[in-house]
Amino acid sequence: MRYFFLVLTICFVFTEVFPQQGTDRFLTVAKSIVDGLNRQDYAFIQNEYGPGMADFTIAQTTYFFQSMLDRLGKPVRIDQIKLVNSNRADFVMIFEKGAQDVQLYLDNQNKIAGYLFSEHSVPIEIPAEPAPPVVAAPPADKQKTDLSLPFKGRWILLQTKSPDARNVLSQPFAFDFAAIDESGQQFKRSGTSNEDYTGFGKEVMAPADGVVLEVIDGIRDNVPGIANPYALIGNAIVLQHKQNEYSVLAYLKQNSIRVRVGDRILKGQVVAQCGNSGGSLQPEIHIHLQDSPIVSVATGVKFYFDKIGIVKGENKEIKSNYLPARGDQVVSE
């Protein structure tokens, strides 16, 4: 067996009978050694020495254990402890990079009377360093602006506009969300009044930092089921986030918009309330990203939400860089 370090070992032959014959007292002292090593507090370890170890100085203790740490890393646990006799127990001390067989001797005051460390000869599983988390790369076509859902609570994606749409009502790559309650319902009672709907009047938040470029307000809220063909976008806000990236929040509640043109806003800032104006048939939030501030001539930009919770029954899964699908129940994260 190859020895790493052999400290001054005092092997007393004790003639008196110890009241405590089990391994508990040895395990307590062994854990104190582990604690001292992890803190590199060698005076703490030396404080566990009994009178028989008086000649082993703090400098020797420091050198002995520091050399061990430099080679093996920090101790992790005590394993395979076995009582040899009333004053000796053997065990394996597992380190980050190896293991040591230890003979530990205690006196009748449970103080260290001696110890012997040697290389552990039997292969043992060493705790592996945790692997770094795998971070998925964003999609190649992801927009530059990190966008969040523009609401709190639980919502359902009613529809997503087709990529080949080219008008205000069916802007490409757009999402229409409606709020739902805990049972998954969008409205109570008959659903013939906006107030019946869970989402009506809910706060609408900015999906990212930006500047307000356009505000449309004052358009009446529709009766559920009847759209307004004369003002399809309804009450709306246009926000600039980066060059060629402008988000549009539409179908907002009449007279609920809290920002003005030129305002600088922050992600998550409340800017309006969910309404039922313009081309909507019920209270919902419309959001899309476009390459120009002018809605009527802009081209829609495909975009992903930076982080989003997808709810399925009692479970919620957090998604990053996610493109929602129709029928997804989502919560903001």
N, C-alpha and C positions, 0 to 999 in steps of 0.2 A: 504494500500500500504506500502510495506517495503522500508525504505529509506536506502540508502547505506551511503552517506555522505551529510550533509547539510552544505554548506559553508555559511559564513556570507552573508545574502541576504539583500540588501538595496532596498526596494520597494518604490521608490519615486513616488509621484503623480505629474506629470508634468502638468503645466497649459498652457505652450506655445505650439503652434502648430508646428509640425516638417515639414520641407519642403519635406522630403522624407518619405512617408507613407508605402512603400512596404517592402518586406522581404529582399531585396538585401543587405541592410546595416547589417542586422542581420546575413545573410549568410556569408558575408565577415568576420565578427568578429568570427563567429563560425569556419570557415575554418582556421583562425589564431590560434584559440585554438587547433584545430586538428594538425596543423603544429607544434606548440610548443610542444604538447604532443609526437608526433612522434620523435621529436629531443630531448625530455626531457629537453627542454630549458624553464624553468619556469620563468626566468627573462623576456623572450620574451612575455609570457602570461601576466605577471604583468604589462608590459609596455602598455597593452591594458586597464588597469584599469583607471577609472575616479577618480576625487577628492573624491567621496563618498566611494571609496574602499581604501583610504589612510591608514586606520588602519589595513588592512589585509596584513601582512608582507610577505616577500619572503619565510621565513621559513614556514609559514602557507600554502602558496600557494604550495610550494614544497611537503609538507607532504600530503596535500589533494589530489593532482593529482598523486603523486607517488604511494600512496596507491591504487588509482583507477587503475593505470596501472598494478600494481602487481596482482590485482585480475582479471582484464578483458582483459589484453593484450593491444595492440596498437589500437587506433581508426582507423576505415576503411572509414566511410562516414557519411554524414549528411542526414537524411531522414525525410519526413513528416513535413516539416517546415510550421508553421501556424502563422500568425500575429494575436495577441490577441488585442493589442491596439498600440498606436503610440510609446510606449516605451518598449513594451514586445513582444517577439516572443517565441513560444514553438516549439521544434523539438525533434527528436530521434537521439542520437549519437550511431552509431553502432560500437562496438569493436570486436576484434578477438574472444572473448569468452562470449560476452553478449551485452546488450544494456542498455542505460540510457535515461530516459525522462529528458529533460533540459528545464528550464525556463531561458531565457536570457533577462536581462534588460540593455538598453543603454540610455545614457544621450544625450543631444542635440549636443554633439561633437562626437557622435558615439563611445564613450568610455564605458567600462563595468561599469554599476552602481550596478550590482548584478547578481547572478546566483544561481540556485537551481538544483542539480542533484538528481534523485531518480531512483529506479529500474523500468525498463520498464515492465509493467504488462502484455502486450499482446505478445504472442510468435512471434518472428520475425526470419526470415532466417538469420543465421550467416554464413558468407563466410567460406567455408570449406578449410582446408589446402590442397594445391595441392598434389595429390597422386604422389609418386615417379614413375619415368618412369619404365615401365616393360621392362626388358632386357631379351630377349630370350636366353636360355642356348644354347651353341654351340652343334652341333650334336655329338653323342657319338663317331663316327668314324672320327671326325675332326682331321686333322694333327696338330702337335705342332707349326709349322711355320705359321705365319699369312701371307698369300700370296695375293698380289694385281695383277690386270691386268697388263701385261707387255707393255702397250701402252697408249697413250692419244688419245682422239677423239672418234669417233663412229665406232664400228666394229660389225660384225655379226658372230655368231658361225656357221661355215660351217658344222662341224661334231664333234662328240665326240666318241672316240674309245670304243668298247665294253669291258666289264670287263674281258672276257675270252681270249682276244687277247694276244699273247705272242711273238711278234717279233718287230723289230725296227720300221718298217713302221706303224704297227698297235699297238703301245704300249698301254696297257690298261689304262683307265682313263685319256686319253689325249684330248686336245682341239686344234682345228685348227680355227683361227680367220682371217677374211679378212676385211680390212677397207672399209667403205662405205661413200659416200658423203651425203649431206643434203637431197637429194631426195631418198636415199637408194640404189643408184647404186654402183656397185663395180668397174666399168670401163667405160670409154668413148670411142668414136669412135668404132673401130672394136674389140678391146680386143685381138688383135693378137700380140701386143707388151707389154712387161712388163711396159713400161712407160704409157700405157693406163690406168693402174690400180691405184686406189686411194691410195692403201697401199704401193706401191713399193717405197722403200727408206725412209718410215716413221721410226721414231726412235723406238727402242726396249729398254725397261727399265728392270732393275732387279726387280723381283717380291718381293724380300725380301733381307735383309742383308745377306751376305755370302762371301765365298771364291771361286775363280775361280779354278776349278780342271782340266778342259780340254777345249781346244779351237780347233775347226776345221775350217779352212778358206781356201780360194783359189779355191773352187769348183765353176764352172761356173753357172750362172743363166740359168734356162731352158727357152726354148720357151714356152709360154703359151699353155697348153694342152698336153705337152710331158714331162713326168717325166724322171729322171735320175736313171736307175735301178742299176747302179754301185756304187752309193754313196747315199743311200736312206735317210740318216739323213741330208745330205747337209751340209752347213756351220752351225756350232752349238756351243753352250757353255754349259758346265756342271757346276753347282754351288752347293756347299755344304752349307746348312743352319743349320741343326742340325744332330745329329747322326741318320742315316738311313733315312734322308730326303734330297734328291738331286733333284734339278729342272733342266730340260733340255729345252733350247730354240733352236729351229731348223728351217730349211728352210731359213736361214738368207742370206742377200745379199752378194755377193762375195766381199771380201776385205773391208768389212764395220765394222768388229769387232774391238772394241776400248780397249779391256782388254786383259791381258795376264795371263797365269797360275800363281797362287800364289797371285794375286791381291785380296785385301779385298775391297768389294764393298758395297754400301749402297742401300737400297730400293729406287727405283725410279731413280737410276743412269742410264744414257744412256750407253748401252753396245754394240749396233750394230744397223743395219737397217733391215727393213723387206725386204725379198728377195723372190726368186722363185727357190731355189736350192734343190737338192736331190729328194725326192719323191713327191714334190708338183707339182700341175698342174697350179698354178697361184700364184701371190704374196700373201703370207699369213704368219702368225706366228703360229708355233707349240709350245705348252708348255705341259709338263707333269711332274709329281713327281714320283720318284722311290726310292727304298730302298738301292741302291748301286751306286757307281760312274761309274761302267762299264755298259754302255747302253745295250750291247749285252746279258748280263746275269741277268740284274736287273729285279725286279718285280715292276710293276707299283703300285703306292699308290693312293688310292682315295683321292681327296683333294677338299676343298671348298675355294672360294675366300672370304677374310675377309670382304670386303665391295665393292659393285658393283652397278652401276646404270643400270636399265632395262628400255629401251625406248619402249613405245608403242604409236605410233602416235605422238601427241603433248605432251604427258605426260611422266614423268620419275619417277620411283619408286626406292628408295634406298633399297637394300637388304644386309643383313649381313649373313655371313657364308652360302654363296649361291653356289649351284651347277648348272651351266648354262645348258640349254637344247638347242638342235639343233634349229637354227633359231632365237635364242635370239639376239636382238640388244642391245649392251652393251656400257657403257661408264665408265671410271675409276672414282673413287671418292677418 
